[in-house]
Amino acid sequence: MGNNEYSAKDIIALSGPEGVRKRPAMYIGSTGSKGFIHLLYEVLDNSIDEAQAGHAKDIKITLSKEEDVDVAEVGDNGRGIPVDIMEKEGRPALEVIMTSLHTGGKFTNKAYKVSGGLHGVGLTVVNSLSEYTEVTVRKEGKIYQQRFVRGAIETPLEIVGTTDEGDTGTTVRFKPDATIFSARSFDSIELNERLKELAYLNPGVKINLVDKRDPTNEKATLYFSDNGIPDFLEFVRGDRESLTKPIIISKQTDSVKIDLGMQYINSYSEDVLSFVNKIRTPEGGTHVIGFRSALTRAITNYMQKNTKKLGRQQAEVEGEDTREGLLAIISISMQNPEFEGQTKEKLGNTTIKSAVDSVLYAGLSTYLEENPQDATNIIRKILTAAEARESARRARELARKKSLFEGSILPGKLADCTEDDPEKSEIFIVEGPSAGGSAKEGRDRKYQAILPLKGKILNVEKASEEKLFNNAELHTMVTAFGVGIKEGFNLENLRYHKIILLTDADVDGSHIRTLLLTFLYRYMRPLIEKGNIFIAQPPLYKVTRGKESKYFYSDAELNKTMQEHGGKAAVQRYKGLGEMDSEELWATTMNPENRVLRKINIKDARIADAIFTTLMGVDVEQRRHYLEEHSTEVTFLDI
């Protein structure tokens, strides 16, 4: 029996660092790689706020490594964190900012008219979740410094030197606490993309990244843009074919500054990047809703006024048709934005919807009237999209009637598991009937299902939706999952919470895996977003020494072992799953106790979209250019 008493002694009051360390995910989203890099973004955003306020032009980020954990240092030439005594607190402002939640200079509009930091918790959270934090401030000819350990003050604020007149700024160095985070390093790809964004969104500001984590390969990168949004749009477009000129709209009102860049390209997907006070809002919000509303209204109004000039009967156009092939960047600078949560992924201010709507509607309406050729190209694109959507709808209805996608009859080639609970069930999508046979024999039938696919599936990046609905292999896979696709998608019907792609470790296997990921990304993206998609990693090598055999999953593992043993033993390179019998496949690749699985996450949908479009799309020249540019990065070539 539990204790039925509940009194004041059961109440615990956690303040400052204690509370943050007890519930870190509440402030940074997670204690994995996402939360780990979020610490860096919190510090970086303060420097960006100084740049937005016109006080900083140079920002430097230095990455190093202590033991096995990355350390970050972010410095700027802004005004410097205040170091004078706060009258009410009786302590230096810097100390209060670093140790007390909900303190800072962003609750009023005096120090910062707009800022990414709003809640006054960023630096306190970083300090609380770091093994140590060192803050150096250059201000009024003096250099101030203070050090903290896991959020607690280790040294008082001290003057440690002098500096030249006019040399001001703040430098924050911190080491994330390894007892809190499962991650140990900052994701270089994600950081690179974020710094590019910030350079484009803050034209004229230099952002330097110095990466010293590998002493043998120190890297220095400068991120800088002269023109801002137009440069950003050009970068996002890349080598993809343009259907219109860039459309740039900028408007400053009393309470908000709206910067929009958009362009139509020869693509089937929508690519909209949204920002509020230079912070990415991946889940959109009211500013994106206003953008889409104005876009649909401006285009449909233009079509209605110019029906005769367009020279064809107007199809029934919906909002999604107007966004096919659209690249857009929406950057809002405003006071007092209302984000959902500390990680600021979605904007909630209702007044912003109408502000963006009116600015875009006026600007786009004018553009269409003044650029009739671009307007014609846009309308043709939209009408084609509307016709394709309607054709796909008819095909889906036919498919439903035939019970191909939503029927209760599972495909015959599926070797299902006996477990009824989807959370405990997993399905392996296996390349080829031969490997599928080994997987069926080696699996645990209670919770592991096997679905072998025959050959390479349809490349949905090049194919119409009509072809998709007539493809037997894709029918089989979607039916097995149980969730449907597109508007018929329902995640609650998912029959297996782990969907594992199991392909050969060669070029053909990589190609098949890419085709599968392309399909999942385009038509069943929530499965990726919710973390249901995994890639199995079969071993690359089997090393036999006497009667003992050991499996290796990377070249680095193999090379290390070979060096330790002087390169003596027999090495077998696995290229196909068929080279392993059922027992080996189970022991190395399917057994949860031994296997290596890579969860597929969409950290940046735009990057994934661009890569899929480049490698799997219709533009051969663009693909050739990409392969030539990245040819030197190839470490293993299977020919």
N, C-alpha and C positions, 0 to 999 in steps of 0.2 A: 504494500500500500504506500502511496506517496504521502508527503507531508501536506495535510489539509490547511495548515496555517499559512497565511500570506500577509505579511506585515512590512513595516518600513525597513526592517533589516534585510529583506529580500530585494530591495531596490538598490541598483548600482548606478552611480552617476559617473559616466566617462566623459572627460573633457579633453579638448585639444587632441594631441597626438594619440592618446590612449584610445579614443573613440575611432579615429581613422584606422589605426592598426588592428583594431578588433573587427571592423567591417570595411576593409579596403575597397571591395567591389562596389560599394555604394557610391564611392567618389571617382573611381577610375575605370569602372566597367568590369574588370576581371583582374586576376593575378597572373594571367598568362602573358603571352607576347603583346597582346593588345594593351593591357594595362601597363606593362613594362615601358613601352614606347610612349604611352600617354603621359608619363612623368616628364619626359623630355619635351613634349608638346606644351605642357603647362608652363614650363620655364621659358620656352621659345616664344610662346604667345605674349608674355610680358614684354619681351624685346620688340616684338612686332607692334604691340600697342604703342610703344615709344616712337616707332617709325611712323605709324599712322598719325600720331600727334605732331609729327614734324620735328622730333628731337633726336632721332637716330638715323644714320645713313649706313652704318656698318654693323653687321652682326656676324659673330664668329662662333661656330660650333666645333668643339674638339672632342673626338671620341678616343678613349684609350681603354685598357683592360687591366684590372687588378685581380690577381688570381684567375678565376674563371668567369668574372662578372664585368660587364661593360661599365665604364665610368663616362659621364658626359659633363662637359663644361660649356656653358653658353654665356657669351659676353656681348655687350653692345656699347655704343658711345652716346647713350641717351643721358637723361638728367641725373640718373643715379637714384636708388631707393633712398627715401628720407632717413636720416640718421639722428635727427634732433629728438629731444624728449617729448613724448606725448603727455600733455598736462594731466589728463584724466588717469592714464595708466601709470605714469611715473617711470616709464621705461622708454628706451630708444624705439622709434617707429619701426626700424628694421627688425628688431627683436620681436616686437608684437606681431608684425606681419608674418614672421616665420613660425610662430608658435601658437597663434590664436586664430581659430576659424572665424570667418566672416569679418575680416579686417582688410582694408586696402583703400586705394584711392579711386575706386571705380563705382562707388555707390552714389556719387554726385557727378555732375558733368563739368566740374571745375578743372580737374587735372587732366581728364580724358573726355573729349566730347563723344567718342565712340571707342569701344574696346572689345576684345574677345573675352577678357576676364570680367566676370559679373558678380560672382558669389563670394569673392574674397576668401576662397579656400585653396586656390591653386598652389601657392608656395608652401602653405602649411601642410598640405597633403604630400607634396614632394618631400618635404623635410621629414614628415612623420614616417614615410615609407622608405626612407633611405638609411643605409648604414651610417653614412655621415653626409653632411652638407656644409660647404664652405661658401660664404658670401663675401665678395670684395666689392666695395663701393668707392669710386673716385669722384670726389665732390669738393668744391671750394678749395682746391689745392692740396687736399689731404686724401690719404688712402685709408679706408676703414675696413676692418675685417672681423668676422665672427664665425665660429664653428659650432655645429650642432651634431649630436649623435642620436639617431633614431627619434628625432623630434625634440630632444631635450637639449638645453643649453650646455655646451662643454666649456666654451670660453666667453667672456663678456665682449661686448663691442669694443674694439681697440683701434687706435690710430697706429698704423704700422709703417707709414712713410708719407712722403709728399709727392706731388705730381705737378706737371706743368699747368699753367693757367689755361683754362678752357678744356682741359682733358677731363672729361666726365664720363660716367657710365657705370654699369653693374656687370659683375661676372658671378655666375652661380655654378659651382662644381658639386656634383652629387654622385653617390654610388648606391643604386637601388639595393634594398635589403634582400639578400638571398634567402633569408628565413621566411620571407613573405611571398616572393615570386617564384613560380616554376620556370619562367624564362630567365635567360642569362645574358641575352644580347639584344641590341636594337636592330630591328629588321632593316637592312640596308636598302632594299628595294622600296619599301614603304616610305622610309625617310627621304630617299631621293625624290620620289614623286611629290611628297609634301613640300620639300624645299623649292622644287620647281614651281609649284602652285603659288607659294608665298612670294617668289620673285616676280611672277607675272602679275600678282594682285597688288604688289607694292613696287611699281616702276621707279627706278632710280635708287633703290636700296640694294646694297651689296650684301649677299649672304655667303659666307665662306664656310665650307665644311672641310675639316682636316681629320682624316681617319687614321689613327695610329694604332689600331687594334692589332694589326699584323706588322710587327717591327720590320719585317723583311719586305713589306710592300705598302709603305705609307702613301696615302692618296690625299690630294688636295683638289677640291672642286669649287668653282665660283658659280653662283646662281645669280643672274642679273637680267633684267629686262628694261629696255628703253620705253616701249610703247604700252606695256600692260596687256589689257584684254585682247587687242588685235593680235599681239604676239602669242598669247595663250591660245586663241582660237586656231591660229596657224599650226601651233604645236600639236593640239588635239587632232586636227585634221590629218596631219602627216602627209603621206603620199596619196591619200584617197582622192578620187576624182570629185571636183566641185561642180555643183549644178547652178550655184549662184555666187555672187560676190559676197564677202563678209558684210553682215549687217550689224553696225555698231550703234547703240543707243545709250546715251548718258543723260541723266537728269538729276539735278540737285533741288530738293525742296527744303522747307524749313526743318523738317524732322528726319529726313532720310535722303541718302544719295543712292541712286540706282544706276548700275552699269551693266549693260547687256551686250553680249556678242553672240551672233547666231549665223549659221550657214547651212544650206542643204547640200548633201553629198550623195554620191551614188551608192547607197547602202539601204538595208532594210530595217535597221535598228535605230532607236532613239538614244542619244547620248547627251544628257543634261547634267552639268556640274553646277552645284549651287553653294553659295558661301554667304555667311553673315558676319560682318566685321572680320573678314579674312579667315574665318573658321569654316571648314567644310561641313556641310549639313547633308550627309549621305542619305538620310531619310526624307529630305526635302522639307516641306512645311508650307506655310501660308504664302511665302514668296513664290514657290514653284506652282502652287495652285493658281495664283494670280497670273503667272506667266502663261500657263496652259490655257486658261480661260480666254485671255486676250488673244493668244495665237489663233485659237479656233474661231473666235468672233471676227477678227480682222480678215482672215482668209475667206471664211464663208461669205462675209459681207462683200468682199471684192468679187468673189465668184458670182454672186447674185446680180451685182451691178454690171458685170462684163460677160454675161452668158453668151451674147451674140458674138462678141469679139473672140471668145475662147474657141468658138467653132465646133463645139461638141456638146452633146446632152449632158447635163450635170448629173453625176451619180449621187447617191445618198452618202454624204460625207460625215464621218464621225470624228471625234477628237483625236483618237489614236492614228487616224489616217494623216492628219496634218503634221504629225510628229515623226512619220517614217523618214529615215535618212536625215534627221535633224541633229546638228551639233549646236549646243547652246551653253553659254556660261552666264550665270546670274550671280552678280556680286552686289550685296546690299550692305551699306554702312548706315547704322542707325543707333539711336540712344535707347537704352533699356530694352534690349531684345529679351524675349521670354523663350528660353530653350527648355526642352524636355530633358531634365537631368543634367548632371555636371559635365557629362561627356558631349553635350551640345550637338546632338545628331539631328534634331528637328526643331524648326522654328514654329512658335505658336501664336505670335502677335496677329490678331485678326485684322488690324488696320492696314497691315502691309499688303494683304491680298488686293485690296482696291487700289492702293498706290502703284503697285507693279502693273496691275491690269490696265490702268489708265495710261501710264507711261508707255508701255509696250504697244497697246492698241493704237495710240496716236502715232508713235514712231513707225510701226510696221505698216500701217495704212498709208502713210506718206511715202514710205519706201516703195510699196507695191505700185502706187500711182506713178512715181517718178522713174521706175525701172521696169517697164512693161515686159522686156524679154525675160528678166529674172522671174517676174510674176508668172509668166506663161510656163516657165520651167517648173516652178513650184506647183502650180495647179495640175500640170500633167502628172507630176510625181504623185500628188495626192489622189488624183482620180484613179491612177493605176493601183495605188495602195488600197483604195476603197473597193475596186473590182476584185482584187486578189483576196481581200478579207471576206467578201461575199462568197467568192468561189470556195474558199477554205471552209466557210461556215456550212455550205451545202455538202461538202465532202465529209465534214464531221458528223452532220446529221445522218448521212448515209452510213457512216461507220458505226454510229450508235445503233441504227436499225439492225445492222448485221452483228451486233454484240461484240464488235472487235475490240472496243476500248473499255466499255463499262459493263460488259457482261460478267456473269458469275463463273463462266467456264474458263479454267486456267489452261494455258498452253500445254500441249502434250509433251513437249521437250523439257518442261520444267520438272526437276526432281525436287519436290517440295519437302519442307521439314514438318515435323509433327507438333512443334510448339505453336500454341494459339496466341500467345502474347507477342505482339509486334516488337515491343521493347527488348525482348530476349531473342528475337529472330534476326537472321542475317541472310542475304542472298549474294552469291558470287556470280557475276557476269563473266563468263569464261570464254576465251578466244578458242574457237574450234571444237569439234566433236571429240577429238582425241584427248585433249586436255580436259574436256568436260567429263569424259569417262573416268579419268584418273581422279578428278575432283569428287565425282559422285561416290567412288569406291573409298576414298580417303576421308570423307567428311564425317562430321558428327550429325547423324540424321535427325537428332532431336531438335536442333536449332539452326542448322545450316542447310539452305536451299541452293541448288545449282541450276543455272540457266546457261547452257552453251549457245553461242551465236555462230552462225555460219558465215565465215569470210568477213569482209569489210562492210560495215553498215553504210547507209545512205549519208552522203555529205549534205547535211541540211543547210549549210551556209550557202550552197549553190542551188539547192532544189526548192521548188515551190511547195507550199503546204499540201497541195493536191497530191504530189508525189509522196510526200511524207505519209499521208493517210493510206496510201496504197502499198507501203513497204512492209513486208511480212515480218522482218526481224524487229523493226521498231514496234509493230503491233504486239508482237510477243512480249517484248520487254515492258511496255507500258501496261499491258494486261496483267503481267506478273506483279508489278508494283502496286496496282490497284487504285492509283490516285487520279488517273485521267491526265489531260494536258490542257494548256491554255485556259479558257474561261471555265472549262469543266474540271479543272484541277481542284482536288480536295485533299489536303494533307492528312486529315483525320482518317482517311481510308488506307493509309500506307500500311502495307502488310509486313514490311521488314524495316526496322529502324537503322540497320546497317546495310548499305548497298555497296558492294565491294567489287571494283573492276580488277579482273585478274587476266593480264595479257603477257605475252612473251617479252623477254628482255632484249628485244632487237628492234630494228627499224619498223618492221611490219607491226609489231606489238605496240610501239609508240604511236604509229599512225592510227591504229584501231582505237587506242585509248583516247587520242585527240578527237576522233570522230564521235566517240561516245560522250566525251565532255562537252563538245560543241552542241550536241543534241540536248543534253541535260541543261546546259547553260541557257540555251535559247527557249526551250519549251517546258522545262521543269525546274526553273531556277530556285524556287523555294527549298528544294531538296538540298541544294548546295548551301543556301543561306542558313538553313537549320542544322547543318552539319551531319547530314545523312549519307553523304557520298565519300567513299574511301578508295584509295588505290593500294592494292596489295603489292608488296615488294618481295618477289621470289628472290632467292639468292643468286648472285652473279657467278660465284665460284664455289667449287667443292675441292678442298685440299685434303689429300689422303697421305698420311704418314704412318707407315706400317699398317696396323689394323684399325687405326683411328681415323675418322673423317670429321672435318669441320667445315661449316658453311660460312661464306662471307657475302655481305650485302653491298659492299662498296670497294672500289679500287684502293682507297686509303687503308681500310681494314686489312686487305690482302697484303699490300706492300709492307705494312708495319710488321705483320707476322713473318713474312718472307725475310725481312731484314733481321729480325730477331733470331731466325733459325738458319741464317746464311743462305737462303734461297733453295734449300734442299726439300723436296717433296714433289708428289704428282698433283698438278693443278688442272681441273676440268672447268671450262667456261660454259655455263649454261646459256643457251640462246633461246631455247624453246621449253615450254612447260612439259611438252611430250617427252623430254629427256629425263624427267623424273617419274618414278613409279608412284603409286598412290600413297605409300607409306612416307616417302620422302616429301611429297607435296604437302601432306598433312603436317609432318614434323617441322618443316621449314616455313610454310606459307599460310597454313590454315589454322593451326593450333594457337588459340589465343595466348597461351603461355609463352610461345616462342616467336610468333610472327611479328612482322613489322608492317604497320598500316600507316598510311599518310592520309590524314583528313583533308579534304578539299574545302578551302574557305575562299570566299570572295572578299579579299581585303580591299580591292579596288576594282569595281566592276568595269570602269573605263579601260583599265589596262587589259583585263581579260577580253573585253569586247574588241579592242584594237588588235590584239594578237590573233583572236579567232578570225576576224575579218581579213587580216593580212594573210594568214597561213591557209585558211580554208575558203576564202572568197573567190570571186570571179576575176579579180585583177591580177593577171599573171605577172605583169611588169612590176607591180608593187611587191609581190611575193619574191621575185628574183632579186630586187633591190635589198629586201630585208635579209635574205639568205647570204648575199654577198657581204653585207655590212657586218653580219654576225658570224661569218665563216671562221674567223680566228678563235672564236670561243668554243669550238667543237673539241671535246676531249676524247670522244670515242666515236669512230666512224665504222659502221657495219656495212661492208660492201662485198 
